[in-house]
Amino acid sequence: MKIGVFTDLHYDIVPDADKRLESMIEDFTKQKVDFIVSLGDLCSPKKENDKIIDQLRSLSFPCFFCIGNHSKDDHTAECVTKFLKMDIDYYSITYDKMKFIFLDSSFENQDKPYIPENEKEWLKKELADDSYKVIFSHHSLINDFKNRGISNRKEIRDIFEEESTKGKKILLCMNGHDHGSYVRELNGINYYTLNSCSYIWHGENQVFTYPEQVHEKYPYLANLILYREPLHIIMTIDEKMNIGIKGMKGHYDTITPQDIGIGNEWNGVSIKPETISLNIAYEGKFC
C-alpha cells in the first residue's frame, strides 16, 4: 500500500498555504496513494477554513487526521473533532493486514502534552490483536528536548515494548510537531519525526524578508524560516511488511538558519529543508 503523509501546514500563518496544499495533493494523486495522513496543526478550526477540510474530504482517496496542539488554541476538543468531521479524537483504522492507530496527544498537563489514562487503556486494547501496526501522533514519543515530546512518552513506549515481547508487531511510530526531521530505533520500536511542510519556527529575532503588506497580514512570518517546497513523504508497505519512506530535499525560501545565528538542529531535530528517506525491514532494522 502507499500512503502520503504531511504535517504542520499552519494554514493561517503562512502566505502560500493554498499553493502548498495543492502541490502536495497533486503529488499524492500522481503517486496514486491509497490514503493520506495529516499529522496535525493543519489550520485553525474556524468556519472560513471549512473549505480546507472539504477539499481534503473530497479527494479520490481518504484523508485521516491527527489533532495538533494548535488545533485546540481557544477551541474545545468537541469543536475540533466536529470541524475535522471526526467522531472521536483518537481512533484506529484497518487497511488490508495493517492497523493504523491515531493518537491524540494534544492534552496538556502543566503545559506539557500527554496521553491521558483513558486513551492509554484504549491503546492497550488496540495493540492486543495480531495485526501489524503503525502509530501516528502529533507530538513525539522519542524527543527529550525541552518538553517537546509527549510528557508520559516513557509510559507509552513501555506499552509498545511490552506488546512487542508478546509478538505484537509495531512497525513504526510517526509524529510531526517538531518542525524538523529525526529517526531512531529504540528497544525494537522505530520512531520517525516528519518535518513541517511549511517552515521552521525560531523566535530568535524577527527578520522581515517579504513585502510589508505580507508581513502585516501574517504577523508571525517574521519569526519563521519558510521552506520553498511543501515537504512531505510517500510511505509504502509491501506484502512482507517492509516499510519504505520516500523523502524529499527542498530549499529555504529567503533566509537560512545560519542567517539568524542558529545551526542545522533546533529543538532536538534536524531543520534542514528535507524529509528523510528510509527503509525499515520487517525485522525492525533500518537499512
C-alpha positions in Angstrom: 0.0 0.0 0.0 1.1 3.6 -0.5 0.4 6.5 2.0 1.0 10.2 1.7 1.9 12.0 4.9 2.4 15.7 5.8 2.3 17.8 8.9 2.2 21.3 10.3 0.9 23.3 7.4 -0.3 26.0 9.8 -2.6 27.4 7.1 -3.4 30.6 8.9 0.1 31.9 9.4 1.9 31.3 6.1 1.1 33.3 3.0 1.2 30.5 0.5 -0.6 27.7 2.3 -3.1 27.1 -0.5 -0.3 26.6 -3.0 1.5 24.2 -0.6 -1.6 22.1 -0.1 -2.4 22.0 -3.8 1.2 20.9 -4.6 1.1 18.1 -2.1 -2.3 16.9 -3.3 -1.0 16.9 -6.9 1.9 14.7 -5.9 -0.2 12.4 -3.8 -2.6 12.0 -6.7 0.3 11.4 -9.1 1.8 8.8 -6.8 -1.6 7.0 -6.6 -1.7 6.8 -2.8 -4.3 4.7 -1.0 -4.8 7.4 1.6 -3.2 10.4 3.1 -2.5 11.5 6.7 -2.2 14.9 8.2 -0.3 14.7 11.5 -1.8 17.9 13.0 -1.7 21.7 13.1 -3.3 21.9 9.7 -5.4 25.0 10.3 -7.5 26.8 12.9 -10.9 25.1 13.3 -13.0 28.1 12.2 -15.8 28.5 9.7 -13.7 30.1 6.9 -11.4 27.1 6.9 -14.1 24.6 6.2 -13.0 24.8 2.6 -9.7 23.0 3.5 -11.4 20.1 5.2 -14.0 19.9 2.4 -11.1 19.8 -0.1 -9.3 17.0 1.7 -12.5 15.1 2.2 -13.5 15.3 -1.4 -10.3 13.7 -2.9 -10.4 10.3 -4.6 -8.6 8.8 -1.6 -9.4 9.2 2.1 -7.6 11.7 4.4 -7.1 10.9 8.1 -6.2 13.4 10.8 -4.3 13.7 14.0 -5.2 16.6 16.2 -2.3 19.1 16.8 -1.9 21.3 19.9 -2.6 24.5 18.0 -5.8 23.0 16.7 -7.1 23.4 20.3 -5.9 27.1 20.7 -9.0 28.7 22.0 -11.2 25.8 20.9 -12.6 22.8 22.7 -11.9 19.2 21.7 -15.5 18.9 20.6 -15.1 21.9 18.3 -12.0 20.4 16.7 -13.4 17.0 16.0 -16.6 18.5 14.6 -14.5 20.7 12.3 -12.5 17.8 11.1 -15.7 15.7 10.6 -14.4 13.1 13.1 -16.4 11.2 15.6 -13.7 11.0 18.2 -10.2 12.5 18.7 -8.3 9.2 18.8 -9.1 6.1 16.7 -7.8 3.4 14.5 -8.5 2.1 11.0 -7.7 -1.2 9.5 -6.5 -1.4 5.9 -5.6 -4.8 4.4 -3.4 -6.5 7.1 -2.5 -3.3 8.7 -3.9 -1.3 11.7 -3.2 2.4 11.8 -3.6 4.0 15.2 -4.1 7.7 15.5 -3.3 9.1 19.0 -4.5 12.4 20.4 -1.6 13.9 22.3 -3.0 17.5 22.4 -4.0 17.3 26.0 -1.9 19.4 28.4 -0.6 18.6 31.9 1.3 21.6 33.4 1.6 23.0 29.8 3.1 19.7 28.6 1.5 17.4 26.0 0.4 14.0 27.3 -1.7 10.9 26.7 -4.5 10.6 29.3 -5.3 7.5 31.2 -8.4 6.6 29.3 -6.6 6.8 26.0 -3.7 4.7 27.3 -6.2 1.9 28.3 -7.8 2.2 24.8 -4.4 1.9 23.2 -3.5 -1.3 25.1 -6.7 -2.9 23.7 -5.9 -1.7 20.2 -2.4 -3.2 20.4 -3.6 -6.6 21.7 -4.7 -8.1 18.4 -2.4 -9.8 15.9 -2.5 -7.1 13.2 0.6 -5.2 12.1 0.6 -1.7 13.4 1.7 1.9 12.6 1.2 4.6 15.2 0.6 8.2 14.2 0.7 11.1 16.7 1.2 14.8 16.6 3.8 15.0 19.3 6.9 12.9 19.6 7.3 9.8 21.6 11.1 10.0 21.5 12.2 13.7 21.6 13.5 14.5 25.1 14.4 18.1 24.2 12.8 20.8 26.4 9.4 19.1 26.8 8.9 18.9 23.0 7.7 15.3 23.3 4.7 13.7 25.0 5.4 14.1 28.7 4.4 10.5 29.6 6.2 9.1 26.5 8.1 6.6 28.5 4.9 5.0 29.7 3.6 4.8 26.2 6.9 3.3 24.9 6.7 0.7 27.7 3.3 -0.3 26.5 4.7 -0.7 23.0 7.7 -2.7 24.1 5.6 -5.0 26.3 3.3 -5.8 23.4 6.3 -6.4 21.2 7.6 -9.1 23.6 4.2 -10.8 23.0 4.8 -10.8 19.3 2.5 -7.9 18.5 4.4 -6.2 15.7 4.6 -2.4 15.8 6.3 -1.4 12.6 6.6 2.3 13.1 5.7 5.3 15.2 5.5 8.6 13.3 4.9 12.2 14.5 5.0 15.8 13.5 5.1 19.0 15.7 8.9 19.4 16.0 9.3 21.2 12.6 12.3 19.1 11.8 13.4 15.6 11.0 14.6 12.8 13.2 14.7 8.9 13.2 15.6 6.5 15.9 15.2 2.8 16.8 14.8 2.2 20.5 14.2 -1.3 22.0 12.9 -2.7 18.8 10.5 0.1 18.0 11.1 2.6 15.1 10.4 6.3 15.5 10.2 8.8 12.7 9.7 12.6 13.1 8.3 14.2 10.0 9.4 17.8 9.1 6.8 20.6 8.7 5.6 21.1 5.2 5.9 24.9 5.7 8.6 26.3 8.0 10.9 26.4 10.9 9.7 28.4 13.9 12.8 30.0 15.6 11.5 33.1 17.5 15.1 34.2 18.0 14.9 37.6 16.3 12.4 38.9 13.8 13.5 39.0 10.2 11.5 40.9 7.6 12.2 39.5 4.1 8.8 39.7 2.5 6.8 42.7 1.3 5.5 44.9 4.1 1.8 44.1 3.3 2.5 40.4 3.6 4.1 40.8 7.0 1.2 42.9 8.1 -1.3 40.2 7.1 0.9 37.4 8.5 2.5 38.8 11.7 4.2 35.6 12.7 6.0 35.4 9.4 9.0 37.4 10.8 9.6 34.5 13.2 9.6 31.8 10.6 12.1 30.4 8.1 9.9 29.2 5.3 10.7 26.2 3.2 10.3 26.9 -0.5 8.8 23.5 -1.3 6.0 21.8 0.7 7.8 19.0 2.4 6.1 15.6 2.7 6.7 11.9 2.3 5.3 8.9 0.5 5.3 5.7 2.6 5.0 2.3 1.1 4.3 -1.0 2.9 4.9 -4.2 0.9 3.4 -7.6 1.3 6.3 -8.7 3.5 5.6 -5.7 5.8 8.8 -3.9 4.9 8.4 -0.1 5.0 9.9 2.3 2.6 9.7 6.1 3.1 10.4 8.3 0.2 11.5 11.7 1.4 12.4 14.9 -0.5 15.1 17.5 -0.5 14.0 21.2 -0.7 15.3 24.6 -0.1 14.9 27.5 2.3 12.9 30.3 0.8 14.5 33.6 1.7 16.7 33.1 4.7 18.6 30.2 6.3 19.1 29.2 9.9 22.7 30.4 9.6 21.4 33.9 8.7 19.9 34.3 12.2 22.7 32.6 14.0 21.5 29.0 14.6 22.8 25.7 13.3 21.2 22.8 11.5 19.5 21.5 14.6 16.7 23.1 16.7 14.6 21.6 19.5 16.5 18.3 19.2 15.8 17.7 15.4 17.4 18.5 12.1 16.0 21.6 10.4 17.5 21.0 7.0 14.9 21.6 4.3 14.2 18.0 3.7 12.3 14.9 4.8 14.2 11.7 5.5 14.1 8.7 3.1 14.3 5.4 5.0 13.8 1.7 4.6 12.7 -0.5 7.5 13.0 -4.2 7.1 10.3 -6.3 8.7 12.8 -7.3 11.4 12.7 -3.7 12.6 16.1 -2.6 11.3 16.9 0.5 9.4 18.6 -0.2 6.1 
